[in-house]
């Protein structure tokens, strides 16, 4: 069996065709400079502020839900891969005007055999109220959502949990037909789903001062790819990113990245022409679009075995690519690295580097604009 097949649990890409998924939008999501950034900033700078980068949100009614109780919000225009509608979970509070938007993880698939084998979580499922609320309240998300933890810098924020059932790193725009035991359509429409969610979130948080866009694994990729989109939709807030193990590195040079782009209709940050040839360009482009004082933090294991398998790499190749990310990081980008090949850091937030710095403390420094927030780990 080939290296590619071993790495991704798939055989050959079967013949397929795709059709674009309709886009949404219309009312202006906010032109003009940022205002009301946390810490008194009034100009966030960066190419994001250029009027030549459009993004529109046609607002729906604001979300009304009980305070500090997880509530399912149906979003009919958001679809899972099987074509069913889904929604999001919210836990609103009046403690502050800050918001955490969390994107769930769960693998990916871009080939027929791999999709059939289930390498993308919930690819065949309908994600209604039960599974979405269960995901939002999972114990491994306590680092973001535990209000009782005085060490949690997000405890006084409103929470938004976005499920993952599209298999496309939350960033697709295409309904694609695969052939496994006959034709099968999958809606890789994560980017269009984010448009639909933002139609509800924009009017729900009109006074938000700070937004942390976060995600784990596939959700970390989604947070990176949607950083610009969320900032444009909420121009009065400052949007930072906490990316846990969505390692923004290039895949093996075996054609899989081109297949991802084609089958998903992958949507990149505006103006990122280099994103067509390599995923690593997404972070550089995003950091140019969204300059300081915004912050972007990426946590991960240097030889993450899960990312290695999906991307057709070995552990040493993952590490080399992660080291390159750190070496070329923009001034508002920092990394927290641990040795080894596990996947996901913040499920055990007290794990520490060799100097004793915990992942929890590093994220706190990011969230609280601590001057001591720097690259950490090997």
N, C-alpha and C positions, 0 to 999 in steps of 0.2 A: 504494500500500500504506500502511496506517495506521502511525502512530508505534509503536503497541504491537506490531504484527506485525514491523516492522523491528527493534525492540529485542529481541524474544524469539524470533524466527525461527519464529513460529507464526501461524496464521490465526485461526480461531474455536474457542472451547471447544465441543467436541462433547458431545452428551447423554451423561450417565453416572450411575451410582449407586454407593453405597458401603456397606460393612458393617463394623462395628467389628471390630478384631482383639482376641482375648482378652488380658486382662491377666494378669500373673504376680505372684508374690510371696507372702509370708506371715510368716515369722519376723521379729521386730522387728529393724530395721537399726540400732538404737541409740537409746535414749531417754536423756534426761539431758544434762548439759553436756558440751562437748568436753573432752578431756583429752589431755595430752601434745603440745600444739602446739609446733612448732619454735620455739626461742628461749625455752622455759620458760613460755609462756602457758598458762593453765589455763581461761580463759573467753573464748571468741571473740566473745560478744555477738551482737547482731543478732536479727531475727525468726526466723532459722533455728532457734534454740534453743527456741522455743515448742512444747510438746507437741501443740498443735493442728494441727501440720503433720506428718502421718504419711508414712512411707515404709517399705516392708517388703522384705526380701530373703530368699528361701528358699535358704539356702546349698547349693551343690553342692560336690564335693570340691575341695580346693586344687589349683592347678596345680603339677605337678612337671616340671621341664625342666632341661637342662644349663645350667650357669652361663655367662653371657656368650656365648651362642650363640642366634641367632634360631631360634625353634621355633614351628611352627604348632599352635594349640590349636583343634580342632573344637568348635563350640558349636551343637549341633543345633537349639536353640530360636531361634537367630538366623537370619533369613531375608533373602535378597536379594529384589529386586522381582519376579524371575521365579519365586519360590517355592522356590528351592533353598536349602539350608542353607549357612552360611558359618562363619567362626570368626575368631580374632584371632591375632596374632603376639606373642610375648613374648621378652624378652632379660633374664633375671634375673641378679642379682648379689648378692654378700654384702658389697660395698664400703660400703653404707650402707642405712638403712631408708627411703630416699626413693624416689619412684616418679614417672615421667612416663607419663601416659596420653594418647596422641595419636590424634586423630580425623582421618581422611583427608578430603580435599576432592574436588570433581568435579562442580560444577554442580547443577542441579535441574530438575524438570519437573512441571507441574501441569495441563497441557492435552494433549489427545490428539496433536495435530500436533507439538508440541514434543517429547513423549516419543518419538514415532516418528522424529523427526529426530536424536535422540541428544544432547539438551542436558543430560542427566544421565549422568554416567560410569557404566558397568557396569550400566545399567538392564536390559539384556537378558542379562547375564552371570552365570555361576556363579563365585563367588569362593572357590575351594578353596585348597589349600596353596600351589600355584605362584604365582598372582597375589598372594596376600596376603603371602607372604614377599618377593616382588619389590618390592611397594609399601613394605614396612617398610625395605628396604635401599636405597631410591632415594637417589641422591647429593644430591638437593635437600633431604633431611631431616637433613643432617649437623649443622645447628645444634642439633638436639635429641639425636641418637643417636651422635655421634662420640666414642667413649671415649678416643681418642688425643689429642684436642684439649684441651690444658690450659686453654684459654680458655673451654671449654664448661662452664657451671655445672651442667649435668645429667649430666656424664660418669660420676659414681659412682652414679647412680640405676638402679633397675630400669626397663626400658622395656616399654610395652604399646602395640601398634599396632592400631587398630580400623579396618577397611576401610569403604568407603562404596559401597553398591550399592542404595540404597533411594530415591534421588532426592528426599528430603524434609528435607534439612538435619539428618539424624540424629534427627528429632524427631516422626515420624509414628506413628500408631496404627491405620491404616485400610487395609484391602484395598479398592482402588477399581477399578471397571470403566470403562475408556475404550472409545471406539469409533473405531478406525482400521482400515479394511478389515475390519470385524467386531469383536465385543467382545473386549477384552483386559484381563485382571486384572493389576494391579501391586500388590505388597505394599509400601506406604509405611509401614514398621513400624520406623523407626529408634529410636524411644523404647523399644519393646518389646525391640529388640535390646540396647539399653543395659542394660535390666533383666537380660537373660540373661548378658551379659558380667559384670555386677557380682556375679552369683551365684557366679562362679568367682574374681573378683578379691578379693572381701571376705575369704574364708578364706585366700587366698594371701598377703595383706599384713596380718596381724593386728597387726604392730608398726610399721606405717608411721607416720612422724612428719610427713612433708611429701609432698604430692601436687601435681604440676603438671598440671592438665588443659589440654591444648593442642590446637590444630587450625589448619588452613589452609583458607581460603575456606569451603566448606560445612562443613568440620570446625570452623572458628572459630565459626560459628553454633551448631553442635552443642555445643561446649564451653560456650558461654554458656547455652544452654537447659538443659544438664544439670549445671551447676555445683552447684545445690542437691541434685540426685539423688546425685551422687558424694559430696558431703559427708555426706549422710544415711547412705549405705551404708558409709562409712568414718569414723565419728564421732570416732575416736581420732586422726585425722590432720588436719592443716591443709591445705585444698585451695585453691590459687590457680589463676588462669586466664591463659594466654598465647594470645591470639586474633590470628592473622595473617590479615588481609584478609577476615574474616567481618564486614563492616561493619554494625553494629547501627543501621540507619537505616530510615526508612519508605520503602515503595515508592511508585510513582506512584498517584494516586487514580483508578485506572481499573478497579477491581474485582479485580485480580489477587491482592491480599492475602487477600481473602475467599475466593477460589477455592483458594488454597494451604491456608488453614485448613480448609476443607470437605473437599477431596479428600485431604489428608494426615491429617486428624484431628489437627492440630498440637497438641502438648502443651506447656503453658506452666508457668513456675514457680508454685508454689501461691499463690493469692490475687491473681494479677495480672489483674484484670478489664480493665485498660486494654490488655493485650496483645491482646485481641480486636479492637481497632481500629487498632493500629499496632505494628510490630515494635520500634520504638525504646523502647517501654515495657519490653521484656524486660531490658535492662541495668539500668535504674533499679530494677526490682523485684528483680533478682538481687542487686544491691549492698545493698539493704535487708535481704534475707534473710541475706546472708553478709557481715557487717561486718568491719572491721579487727580483728585484724592481717592477715586475708586480703587478697590483692592481686589486682587484675584489670587486665591490660594489653592494649590493642588497638593493633595496628600496621596502617597502611594508606596507600595513595596517595590524596591529596585528591580526585582526579577519576577514580578507578578505573573504567576503561572496561568491564571485565567486569561489575562490580556494576551499573553504569549500564545496560547492556544487559538484564540479567535483571530489573532493577527498573523499567524503563521511564522512566529519568531521563536527563538530559544531565549532562555533567561538572560544570557550575556548580551544578546541583541536588544532586549528590552532595556537593560541597564544602560547601555551605550546611548540609546535614544533619550532616556530620561536625564542622563547627565548633560546631553546636548541642550535639552529644554532649559535646564538650570543655567547653563553657561550663556545662553542667548536671551535670558528672560528680561522683559521690560522692567522699568523701575518700579512699577506697581504690581509686579508678579513675584510671588514667593512660593517655595516648595518645601514640603515636609516629607522626607524620605526615610524609610526603614529598610534594613537589609532583609533578604529572603524573598520567598515566592508566594506568600499568602495574598489574598484579595480582600480589600476593604479594611480601612484603618479605624474609623470612628465607631464601629461596633464594639470596640474595646478602647474607649477614649483615654484611658489612663496608661496605655502603652507608651513607652518613652524611648527617646534616642539614647545613645551611649552617654550623653552629657546629663541625662535626667529630665530633659524637657518632654513633657507629655503632649500628646496630640490635642488633648483638651485645652491645655494652657496655650498652645500655639494658635488654636482657633480663637481663643479668647483675645489674644493679642491682635489678631486680624480684626475681629469684630469691634474692639474697643479703641481702634486706632493707636494702639500702643507702639511707641517708637522702637521697642525691642523686637517687633515682628520682622524676622529675617529668615533666610533659608536655614533649614535645620536638618540634621541627619547626615549620613555619609554622602 
